[in-house]
Amino acid sequence: MSITSSSVVPTVHLQNLFNDLDFLGSAKEDEKPCFRDRSYMNKHSWIGTIHRTLNNESQSDVGNGTIYTICLNASQTYDSYKNNKNFGDILLDKIVKARIGLERIARTYESICKSAIARELRNNSILILDSIIPEDRKQKEDLNLTQSINNNINNNNNNNNIKINDINKSNNNSEDFIDKDNDDEDI
């Protein structure tokens, strides 16, 4: 028996998408993606910073756009393959793993006070993947975009409160300094 059916061997396009989704799904906590060489760097690594800078790997300029393209591609491809008995379930599994990896990446950027990058990931790419994943699978995997977005809002509010407190402390210190200067002039 020879394998001649095109439904048994994934197309090159599907193979490339599998690789992209596997890369996103392999993200660990506290790691930033490097797309050119398909690696991850620790968020605190100076070597990672140099590597990403030399390769022009800014997350806000390159990373989020690349991730968005992968997720959009996954959405369009899943539409074509969701009923394919050979690849539909495999593709969905990879989409779910990529979705989980993207949440890790978003948390990594939040932890280094880059909430705009995390917000963009959640509002664009994660939202696209969530629109593909059936509700029962989301519940099974405990994927909850609403909770993720609410956490993002709470983190932003906490960051804003910290910044406001820092500004208030700074203003109070400035007033103390001004008062001292005024007191000195009165003597």
C-alpha positions in Angstrom: 0.0 0.0 0.0 1.5 3.3 -1.0 0.8 6.7 0.5 -0.4 8.9 -2.3 -3.2 10.8 -0.7 -2.4 14.5 -0.1 -4.6 14.3 3.1 -2.0 12.1 4.8 1.0 14.3 4.4 0.6 17.9 5.6 1.3 20.7 3.1 4.4 22.7 3.5 2.2 25.6 4.6 0.7 23.5 7.4 4.1 22.1 8.4 5.4 25.7 8.7 2.4 26.7 10.8 3.0 23.7 13.1 6.5 24.9 13.6 5.4 28.4 14.4 2.8 27.3 16.8 5.2 24.8 18.5 7.6 27.7 18.9 5.0 29.9 20.6 3.8 27.0 22.7 7.3 26.3 24.0 7.6 29.6 25.9 8.4 29.3 29.5 7.8 31.7 32.3 10.2 34.7 32.3 11.4 34.2 28.7 11.3 36.5 25.7 11.1 35.1 22.2 13.8 35.6 19.5 12.2 34.9 16.1 15.2 34.9 13.9 16.8 31.8 15.5 13.7 30.4 17.2 15.0 30.6 20.7 14.1 32.1 24.0 16.1 34.3 26.3 15.7 34.9 30.0 14.1 38.3 30.7 17.0 39.3 32.9 19.8 38.1 30.5 22.2 40.8 29.3 23.3 38.4 26.6 19.7 38.1 25.6 19.4 41.9 25.4 22.5 42.1 23.2 21.3 39.2 21.0 17.9 40.7 20.6 19.3 44.2 19.8 21.8 42.9 17.3 19.1 40.9 15.5 16.7 43.9 15.7 14.3 41.8 17.7 12.2 44.4 19.5 9.1 42.8 20.8 7.0 45.9 20.2 8.3 46.4 16.7 9.0 42.8 15.4 7.7 40.3 18.0 4.1 41.3 18.4 3.7 41.7 14.6 5.2 38.3 13.9 3.0 36.7 16.6 -0.1 38.4 15.2 0.7 37.1 11.7 1.1 33.5 13.1 -2.2 33.7 15.0 -4.0 35.1 12.0 -2.6 32.4 9.8 -3.6 29.8 12.4 -7.2 31.1 12.4 -7.5 31.0 8.6 -5.8 27.6 8.3 -7.9 26.1 11.1 -11.0 27.1 9.3 -9.9 25.0 6.4 -8.7 22.0 8.4 -11.0 21.8 11.5 -13.0 19.0 9.9 -9.9 17.2 8.5 -9.6 13.8 10.3 -5.8 13.8 9.9 -4.9 17.3 10.9 -7.8 19.1 12.5 -7.2 17.8 16.0 -3.4 18.2 15.7 -3.8 21.8 14.6 -6.2 22.6 17.5 -3.8 21.0 20.0 -1.0 23.2 18.7 -3.2 26.3 18.8 -4.1 25.6 22.4 -0.4 25.2 23.4 0.5 28.4 21.5 -2.3 30.2 23.4 -0.9 29.0 26.7 2.7 30.0 25.6 1.4 33.5 24.6 0.0 34.0 28.0 3.4 33.2 29.5 5.0 35.7 27.2 2.5 38.4 28.2 3.1 37.7 31.9 6.8 38.0 31.3 6.4 41.5 29.7 4.1 42.6 32.5 6.6 41.5 35.1 9.2 43.9 33.6 6.7 46.8 33.4 6.0 46.5 29.7 2.3 46.1 30.1 1.6 47.8 26.7 3.3 44.8 25.0 1.3 42.4 27.1 -1.9 44.2 26.4 -1.3 44.2 22.7 -0.6 40.4 22.8 -3.9 39.8 24.7 -6.0 42.2 22.6 -4.8 40.9 19.3 -3.1 37.6 19.1 -4.5 35.8 22.1 -8.0 37.1 21.2 -7.6 35.5 17.7 -6.6 32.2 19.1 -9.4 32.3 21.7 -11.9 32.8 18.9 -10.7 29.5 17.3 -10.7 27.3 20.4 -14.1 25.8 21.1 -15.7 26.7 24.5 -15.6 23.2 25.9 -11.8 23.0 25.1 -11.3 26.4 26.8 -12.9 25.1 29.9 -11.0 21.9 29.8 -7.7 23.8 29.5 -8.8 26.6 31.9 -8.3 29.3 29.3 -10.2 32.4 30.2 -9.5 35.5 28.2 -11.8 37.6 30.4 -9.8 36.7 33.5 -6.6 37.4 31.6 -7.8 40.8 30.5 -9.1 41.6 34.0 -5.7 40.6 35.4 -4.1 43.0 32.9 -6.4 45.8 33.9 -5.7 45.2 37.6 -1.9 45.1 36.9 -2.2 48.4 35.0 -4.2 50.0 37.8 -1.6 48.8 40.4 1.2 50.1 38.3 -0.6 53.5 37.9 -1.2 53.6 41.7 2.5 53.0 42.3 3.4 55.7 39.8 1.0 58.2 41.4 2.3 57.4 44.8 5.9 57.9 43.5 4.8 61.3 42.0 3.1 62.3 45.3 6.2 61.4 47.3 8.4 63.3 44.9 6.1 66.3 45.1 6.1 66.1 48.9 9.9 66.0 48.9 10.0 68.9 46.5 7.7 71.0 48.8 9.9 70.1 51.8 12.9 71.3 49.9 11.2 74.5 48.8 10.0 75.1 52.4 13.5 74.7 53.7 14.8 77.2 51.1 12.1 79.6 52.1 12.9 79.1 55.8 16.6 79.9 55.1 15.7 83.1 53.3 13.6 84.3 56.3 16.6 84.0 58.7 
